[in-house]
Every structure is written in C-alpha cells, then in structure tokens.
Amino acid sequence: MSSAAAADRDLPGATPLPARPAPPRTLLLGMGNPILRDDAVGHELARRIAVRLGAVPGLAVEPECTVGGLNLLDSVTGFDQLIVLDSIQTQGGRPGDWYRFDGSALRETMNLSNVHDANFATAMELGRRLGLHLPKDRDIHVFAVEVEECLSFGECLSAELEDALPELCAEILAEIDELLVTMPLS
C-alpha cells in the first residue's frame, strides 16, 4: 500500500474513490463503406438499432466502421463479445434477406497471402496469436444482409433495401436483444 493510501485511510472524513464503471464487454459494429450504395446497410442498421436499444451497460457501439484487415483490430481489441452488422452478396440471394452466423463460419475464408488484404477471420486469428484480447469465434455474432449493389458509388441504399430496413431492423434487433440479455456482466 502506498504511503498516500495509508494516510488517506487514517484521515477522518476521507471518502474512498467511487468505483470505476466496468469497461464495455460487447461491441456492436456497423461495417461497410458509406459511398458504395448497399454496402452501407451495416452502418444504417447499427445507427437505428443503437437508438432503439438506448444505453445498455457493457455495450459500446461503433456504427460506422469503415476499416478492414488488420486495422480492424484497433476497433475490436478489448471486447469479449462482438456483434457485427454487414452486407453480403451470395449466389441466388435476394436483397433484404439476412443471415446470422458466428466467427467460426468465417474460418473457411482465412488466408494471409498479403497483409494488405487480410480478411476478418485472418485479422482476428493474427490478433489472438499476438496476444490481443479479442472475442472467441463463438462470441462473434455476424448479421449479414443480402444486398443488391455494393460496388457502384452512391450514398443511398437501393430502393428495395431501403424499403426492407424497418423489418430488417426489427428482426435483427430482436436477435441482438436476446444476445445482450444473455451477456455476462462481469
């Protein structure tokens, strides 16, 4: 114990410092590029869901994450659980459909031929190997929305996706709300 702490303990009327709030344990991350049309759907969903959730103890929100690769580690380090909202294009998918999977589903895409193109799973694995505090694969929850157009410049979502947003938001919010209810508090 420091001499200052010992002196404070003996002072009449000395009050202990208030407990520091626990750092957020879960990160809600809206991913995408705001100028590539439907690729911004993760940002829009994260903004809307954050408003509807309000303040949740242990939850941090980064609604407009535009980084990828190894730069993503700066955003996600220190969290125990990660909720990712992003776009996806699958063969035969319909805009507005959405999928939920955990980090282990991303393992098949791992490659590291060049650090400039490290994908999500590769960046996470490298971060873990470097000793960074990152969520385990089972604690990474990805909500991916099927999009129509994410390679053309534009700041508006496609009309079909814009129309689907209220329903998407409600459905994905219900899933996220359940995740947060089961989130460990310490």
Residue pairs with C-beta under 8 A, 6 or more apart in sequence:
8 14
22 57
22 58
22 185
22 186
23 78
24 58
24 59
24 60
24 79
25 58
25 79
25 80
25 81
25 183
25 184
25 185
26 58
26 59
26 60
26 79
26 80
26 81
26 82
26 83
26 179
26 180
26 183
27 59
27 60
27 61
27 62
27 75
27 76
27 79
27 81
27 82
27 83
28 46
28 49
28 50
28 59
28 60
28 61
28 62
28 63
28 83
28 85
28 176
29 42
29 46
29 62
29 65
29 75
29 76
29 82
29 83
29 84
29 85
30 42
30 43
30 44
30 45
30 46
30 47
30 62
30 63
30 64
30 65
30 85
30 86
31 42
31 43
31 65
31 66
31 68
31 84
31 85
31 86
32 39
32 40
32 41
32 42
32 43
32 65
32 66
32 86
32 87
32 150
33 39
33 40
33 66
33 150
34 40
34 43
34 64
34 66
34 155
35 153
35 154
35 155
36 150
36 151
36 152
36 153
36 154
37 147
37 148
37 149
37 150
37 152
37 153
37 154
37 155
37 156
37 157
37 158
38 87
38 95
38 147
38 148
38 149
38 150
38 157
38 158
38 161
39 87
39 147
39 150
40 87
40 155
40 157
41 85
41 86
41 87
41 145
41 147
41 157
41 161
41 165
41 168
42 65
42 84
42 85
42 86
42 87
42 145
43 63
43 64
44 157
44 165
45 85
45 143
45 145
45 165
45 168
45 169
45 172
46 61
46 62
46 63
46 64
46 85
47 63
47 64
48 165
48 169
49 85
49 169
49 172
49 173
49 176
50 61
50 63
52 169
52 173
53 59
53 173
53 176
53 177
53 180
56 180
57 185
58 183
58 185
59 180
59 183
60 79
62 75
65 72
65 75
67 74
67 75
68 119
68 120
68 123
69 115
69 116
69 117
69 118
69 119
69 123
70 115
70 118
70 123
70 126
72 120
72 123
73 123
73 124
73 126
73 127
73 132
73 134
76 82
76 124
76 127
76 134
76 135
77 127
77 132
77 133
77 134
78 133
79 133
79 134
79 135
80 135
80 139
80 184
81 135
81 139
81 140
81 141
81 179
81 183
82 103
82 135
82 139
82 140
82 141
83 141
83 143
83 176
83 179
84 140
84 141
84 142
84 143
85 143
85 145
85 172
86 142
86 143
86 144
86 145
87 144
87 145
87 146
87 147
87 150
88 99
88 144
88 145
88 146
88 147
89 146
89 147
89 150
90 146
93 146
94 146
95 146
95 147
95 148
95 158
95 160
95 161
95 164
96 145
96 146
96 160
96 161
96 163
96 164
96 167
96 168
97 145
97 146
98 143
98 144
98 145
98 146
98 168
98 171
98 172
99 142
99 143
99 144
99 146
100 141
100 142
100 143
100 144
100 175
101 142
101 144
102 137
102 138
102 139
102 140
102 141
102 142
103 121
103 124
103 135
103 136
103 137
103 138
103 139
103 140
103 142
104 137
104 138
105 142
106 119
106 120
106 121
106 124
106 137
106 140
106 142
107 121
107 137
109 119
109 120
109 121
109 122
110 119
110 121
110 122
110 125
111 119
111 122
112 118
112 122
112 126
118 126
124 134
124 137
124 140
127 134
128 134
141 176
141 179
143 172
143 175
143 176
145 161
145 168
147 158
147 161
148 158
148 160
148 161
149 158
156 162
157 165
